[in-house]
Amino acid sequence: TYMIPSLVTEASGLYTMTSTLFMKPVKADAKSVFHCTVEYSMPNNQIKQESSDKFTLSLL
């Protein structure tokens, strides 16, 4: 299991951050619940956090 992050500086000066997770699920992952979370810094030393909706994997 590994992740590849990517950071793009847009023409506006803002950033677009993506991460792609590569994993080979196993039978034990069938009932697992996954989500993505990002943490970022704001002015005045504030730390913000955003999370994706939760999701499961359909394993055959």
N, C-alpha and C positions, 0 to 999 in steps of 0.2 A: 504494500500500500504506500502510495506517495502522492504528493501534491505539487503542482506547478503554478506558482503565482505569476501574475503579469500586472505591470503598472504602466499606464499610458497617461501622458500629460496632454490634455486637450488644448486646442487653440485658445480657449477661454482662460487657460491657466489652472483649471480644475483637473482633478485626477480621476481616472477610472481604474479601479482595482478589480481584478478577477482572479479566482483560484480554481483550478480544475483538479478534482480528486480522482485518482486512478486506484481502483481496488478490485480484487477478484472476490466477490462475495461467496461465502460458504453457507451450507445449510443452516448453521447456527445464526446467521444474519437474517433469516426469514422473518422473524418477529421484531427485529430491531427498528427503532425509530431514529431517523437522522435529521439534522438541521445544520445550517451554516450560520456562523456568527462573525461579525466584523467589529473590531474595536478601533476607534480613531481619536486623535487628539484635536481639540478645539482651542480657540484663544482662552486665556485666563486659566490654563492648565486643566481644563475640563476634559474628561474622558467620556466619550459617547459610545454606545453599543447598539447595534442593530442585528436582528436575527431573522432568518428566513422562516417560512412556514415549515412545519414538520412534515416529513414524508417517509414512506416505507418503500422497500424494494419488492417487486414481484419476482420471485424465484420459481423457476420451472423444475 
